[in-house]
Amino acid sequence: MNATAATNATDRDFDAVVVGASLGGCTAATLLGRAGARVALVERSPDPRAFKRICSHFVQSSAVPTLQRLGMIEPMEERGATRSRVRMWTRWGWIEPSPSAKVPVSINLRREYFDPMMRELAAATPGVELMLGATVDGLLREGSQVRGVQTSDKTGRQTAIRARLVVGADGRDSRVAALATLPVKTWAHGRFAYGGYFEGPGPEGSPDTTMWFLDPQWVAAFPTDGDLTFYAAMLTKDRLPAFRRDPTVALRALIADLPEAPPIRESRLVGQVMGKLDMPNVRRGPVGEGLALVGDAALATDPLWGVGCGWALQSAEWLADSVAPALTGEEPLSQGLSRYRRRFRRGLGAHAFMIHDYASGRRTTPAERMLFSAGVHEPQLAELFEAYGTRNISPARFLAKGTPLALRVHARRALASTLPGRSRRARLSEAT
C-alpha cells in the first residue's frame, strides 16, 4: 500500500483533502483522483487494515452501481462477499423478493475485509496520497473560506495540508463538522442494537437477507462471507435489561423464539456479541465554504434500515462528480458545492425523514399496516417494497404506486370474503 506516514510529511498543497479513509472517504478520494485532482487522504489510524467494528456491512442495492464504477464488485466477490435480496416476515406473512425484480442485487462483505480493500484502491489511484496516523486538530482558513486542515501525528508534530476543498468523511462524530460549526439537527432514537456473527447452517432463504418486523421490535439475519451469519436485533429500550445481564444469552433466546426461526441454536458464536445503546439520528451541512461532508458525517441515520454503507458510497460519488469540474479549473467551487447540496437532499432527504420518524420506536401506522398486509398477497407491491427498501425509488414514488395497489388488494379480499364457495371465486375473477 502506497502510504505516506504523517511523521514524514511537510506542509503540502493539494486540490482536495479528504479526512477519513473509510468507505465514503476512499470513494471520494478515488473518484476525485481519477478526475485529475491531487488528493490528500488523511486517516487517524496508523493501521492500513483498520476497520469499523460495529456494522451490519450490508451495502444496499442503490449503491451497487457506485461499487461497479469503482471496480470493486469482482474483488469483493473473490473475497467471499454474498449477493442478496431482502425477504421480510410480517404478522400477515412473508414479503418475498421478486424473481423479476429490476433493482441490482445487494452485496455483503465484512468490514474487516471491505475497509482495507477500499483503502488499497484509493492509495493505488494516481493523484491520491494516503496519510496514515494523522489526526486533524484544526481547519485552515482564508477569511470565511476553509482552505485545508492542520494535523498532528503521535509525536505531536504538526503539518498544514492546504487544499481548495476539505471533505469530512470522518463518521458520525465528525471532527471536521465540529470544527466547521456547520448547522446540526438531531433526532432521538428509541431502540438499542445488539448483534454477533454465528457459524453454522444458514437461515432459510440464504444468501438473501431476512428481516422480521415484529412491530415495534426488529430482528435480521445477514448471511455473509466465511459461511457466517450476522444476527442483529434492534429493540425498544424496555427490553434492554435482559441484554445488559447477558447479551449472548438474550440474543440467542430472542432469535430462537422468532416465527419460522433461523437455526441459531445449531450455530456457534464467533467473537462476541456487540451492542450500541445510543444512536441518535444526526444531520449536518452537508456543505460549507470550501468544505463538504459525506457519509455519516453528513447524515447518520437509524442502522435498522442498513443504509449507512450505501449512503457513504453514494454521497461520496455525488460529491466527486459535483466538484470535479471546479477542482480542475472549469468553474467556481461554490457552484460545485451547491450542485452537491441539491443532489444530496434530492437523493436522501425524503428517505431520511421517513427513517427518523420510525426510529422513535413507535409501532407501525394504519397506512403502513395496510401496505405491509397487502404486500404479502401482491407480487407487484412486493417488488415495490424491495425497490423502496433498497433505496432505488423515493418514498413519494413508492406511495404513489403502492397505495393504489394495496387498496385494490384489500378491496378484492374484502369482496371475496363476502362470497360463498365456487361462486365467490368466479365472481372475484370477474371483478378483477
N, C-alpha and C positions, 0 to 999 in steps of 0.2 A: 504493500500500500504506500503510495507517494504522499507522505505526511510530513509537514514541517512543524517541529516542536516549537512551542511559544518561546522557550528559553533562548532559541537561536534567532528569533525574529528581530527585525529592526523596524522603524517607522516605515510604513508601506502605503502605496496608493493603489486603489482598485476601483473598478466601476461599481461593484456592489460588495457588501459584507453581509453574509448570512450567519446568524447566530443560532446555533443548534444543529447538530449533524445527525438528526433522526430522519423519519420518513419525509416530513414536509421540507426540512432544510436541505436534505440531499436532493430532493426532486427540484426545488427551486435552483440550487447551485448547478445541477447537471444541465437543466434546460437553458439557463442563462449562459452557461459556458458554451453550450452548443450554438447559441445565437451569436457568439462572438464577444461576450463580455468577459472581463477579468474579474474573478470572484474569489474572495476570501471566505472560506467555510470554517467558522470558529466553533469549536466544541470544548465544553468544560471538562469532560472526562479525558484523561490521558490514554485510556484503553481503546484501541480501534475496534474492539469486539464488544464494547458496552451495548446494552440493550435495555429497553423498557420491560420491567418485570411483571407488572400487573396490567394485563391487556388480553382481550379475547382474540386479538390478532386476526380478526375476520375482516377482509377487505371487501366491502360491498361492491356489487356488480357495477355501480355507476363509476367506480374508479378503475375498473379493469382496463378501459381504453388508455388511461394515463400510464399504467404499467406496460401495456403493449407498446406505447410510444417510447418509453424508456428502454425497451428491450429486456424487461425483467421477467416476463411470464415463463419463458423456457427455462432460464436458470432456477427460478423458484420451483417449477415442476420437477426439475432434475434433483433438487434438494429434498423432494418429498411432499411438496405442497398439495393439498387436496383441492379439487374443484367442486363446488357445492351450490345447490339451490337451498331454499328455506321452506320447510314444512311446519305448519303451526297447528297445535292442538288447541281447541276451544271447547267450551262445555256443550257446544252443539255438534261437535265432530271435528274432523281434520280439514284444514285448507291446504291442499297439496299443490306443489309446483306443477305447472302445465308442461307437458312434453313439447308443446308448440310455442313455448314462451320465446319472445324475440329478444329479451334482455340478455346481456352477456352472463356467463356463469361466474359467480364469485370465487375468490381464492383465499386459502387459509394456510399460513405458514407461521410457525412460532417466531417471536421477535428475536430470540437468541440467534437465529439464522438470518432473518429478514433484515434487521438493522445493519449488521456488518456488511451484508451484500449491497445494500443501498449506499453505504459509506464508501465501499470499494468502487462502486460505479461512479460516484461523484469525484473521488480522488483521481480516477483514471481519465476524467474528462479534460481535454485541453482547455486551459484558461482557468481551471479551478485549483486552488491551493488549500488543502486541508490543514488546519492548525489545531492540533490536539493539546489538551491541558491548559487551555486559555479561558480565563474567567472574565466576563465583561463587568467592569467596575463603573463605567460611565459612558455617556454619549458625547461625541464631539459636535460642536455646533458652530454655525456662522449665522449670527442673528437668530431667527426663529427656525432656520433650516438645520436638520440633523445632517452631519457630514462625516459620520464614522463612529467608531467605538474606541474606548480605552480599555485595554485588557491587562491582566496580570497573570503570571504563572506561579507555580508553587514556591518559587524562591522570592516572590514579591516583585520581580522585575516587571515594569510597566511598558506597554507598547501601544502606540497610537496607530490604528488602522483606519485610514481615510478612504471614504468612498462617497459617490453621489447618492447611493441608496443603501439604507440599512434595513435588513429583513429580520424580523423577530420570528424565529421558528423554535423557540425555547420552551414550549409547553404551557400547560395550564397556569403555572405560577411564573409566567414570563417576566424575567428581569428587564428585558428590553422595554416591554409595555409599561412596567412600573417606572422606569427611568424617564420614559417619554411622557408620562402622566396623561395618557390617552383616556378619553371617557370610558367608563366601565359600568356595566349593569350586571347584577347577579339575581338568580332565582334560586330559592331554597329547594333542596332535594329531599323527598320524603322516604327514600329507600336506602338500604345499605347493600353491599355486594360482597359475596364470597365465591371463590372458585378454586379448582385444582385440576391437575392432569391425572388421568387414570389410564392404566394399561390393561387391556382385556378386550372382550368381544365388543364390536361397535354397536351403537344404538340402531334400532330399526330405521331403515332408510339411508344409512351411511352410503356414501360420504356426505349426503345432504345434512345441513344443519337442522336440528329440531328445536322448536321453541314451544313451551307450554304457557299459555296465557290463562292464569288461574284467577285473575281479577280480584284483588289488585296485585297478587304475587306473580312472579315471573321466574321461569327456570329455562335453561337452554343447554344443549349438548352440541359442542363443536368438534367433529372429527378433524384431526389434523395430522401432521407428519409423524413418522415413527410409530404408526399404529396407536396413537394416543387419542384420547377424547378429553377436551376441556369441558368439565361440567361447571356451570355457573348459576348462581341464584341471586336475584335482586328482590328483596322482601321489604315490606313496611316495617318500621322500626319497633313495633310492638313484638316482632319475632326475634329481636336481637339478643335477649338474654340467653337463649339456648346456644347461639353461636359463640357468645362470649365464653360460656362454660367449656365447650369443646367444639370448635368449628368443623373438624373432620367428622365426628360422630353426627353432628347436626346436619351437615351437607349430605352424607350418605343416607341418613334416615329420610330426609326430605325427598331426595331423588328416587329412592326405592319405593316410596309411597305415591309416586305420580301415577295418573291414569296411563295405562299402557307403558309402564315404567321401563326405562333402559336397564341394561344388565350391570348396574353399578356394584351389586353385591358380588358378582363374579370378577370384579376388576380390582386391580392393585393401585393404590395411590403412589404416584411418582413425585417426589419432592414433598411439598407441604401445601395445605390449603391456605390461601392468602385472602385478605379482606380489605375493604375500603369502606369506611364508615361515613365520611363526609365528602359529598360530591356535588357541591353547588354548581349550577349552570352559570357560565360566565361568558359575556360578550364584550369585546373591546374593538375599538377602531372601526375598520381594520387598517386605516391609513392615517398618517400624519404628514408633516412637511419633511420630505426626504426619507420617509420611513413607512414600512408596511408590515403587517402581521399575517402569518399563515398558520393553519392547523389549530391546535388547542390554544395557542397564544391569542388567536383572534376569536375563536368560538369553541369553548369547551362545554359539550352537551352531555346529557344523560347517556352513559355507556350501554344502557339497556338495548338500544337500537343498533349498536355496532357500527356507528358512523365515524368514529374518531380516526381510524387509519385511512379510510377512504377520503374523508374530507380534508385531511392533511395533504394527501397526494393531489387531490383536485384543486384545492385553493392555491397550492404552490404552482401548479401548472397554469392556472388562470393568471397569477401574478407574473410569472415569467413571460407569458405571451403578451400581457398588457404593457410591461415596462421595457421589453427588449428594444423596441424602436427608439425609446428615449436614451437608453444606455449606449446605443450605437450612433447617437447623434442625429436622429431623424426628427425628433420632436421634443418639446419640454417634458421633463419628468413629471410635472404636475398633471399633464394630460394622461400619461400612462397610469398614474395612481388613481385618477378619477375613473378611468376605464375599469381598473381592478375593483374599486369600491362598488361600482354598479354591477359588475359580473358576480361578485361575491354575494351581494344582497339578493340579486335575482336568483342565484343558484341555491342559496342556503337559508335565506330569511324566513320563508314560509315553513319550511321543514323544521327549523329551529323553534319557531313559535309553537307548532304542534307538539314537539318533543318536550319543551319546557313546561307546557301545560300538564302533560301526563306525568311528568317527573315528580309532581307534588305527592304522589302516592294515592291519588284518587282512584275510584272504580271507573269502569267504562260508562259512557253516557248512553241513553236510549238510542241515539243515532248510531253510535259505534256498535252497539249490540245488534242493531238491525243489519249493519253491513257485515259483521262477522258471521252472524247466523245465516245470512243469505250466501256468503262466500263458500260455505260448506256444500251447497247444492248447485252452484252455478260456476262451471269451469271458466267462463269468460271473466267473471268477477274475481275468481281466484288468481287469474293471470294479472288482473289489475292490482290486486293486493301485492303480488310479487314485484311488479314494476314500481309501485309506490314504496313498499318497504325497503327495496334496494336503492331507492332514491333516483330512479331513472325517469320518473314523472313527478310533477309537482302535486302538492295536496289539492290544489284547485282542479287540476285535470282528473285526479283520482275521484274526487267527489262529483264532478260534473258527469263523468262516465259511469261511476259506480253506483251512485244513488238511484238513478232510474232502473238500473239492472236489479238492484236489491228490492226496490218496490215491486217490480214485476214478479220476482221470485216469491215474495210474500203474498202477493195477490193470487198467484197461481196456487200456492199451497193452501191459502185460506179457502179458495173456491173448491179445491179438491177435497178438503176436509168436510165440506157440506154435502158431497155427492156420494151415493152408495155404490159399492162394488164395481162391476164392469161398466155400468152407465157412467160412473164418476170418471173412469179412465177415458172413456170415449169422449165425453163432454170436455174433459180437460184438454184432450188433444185438439178438439175443435177450437177451444178458447185460445190455444197458444199457436 
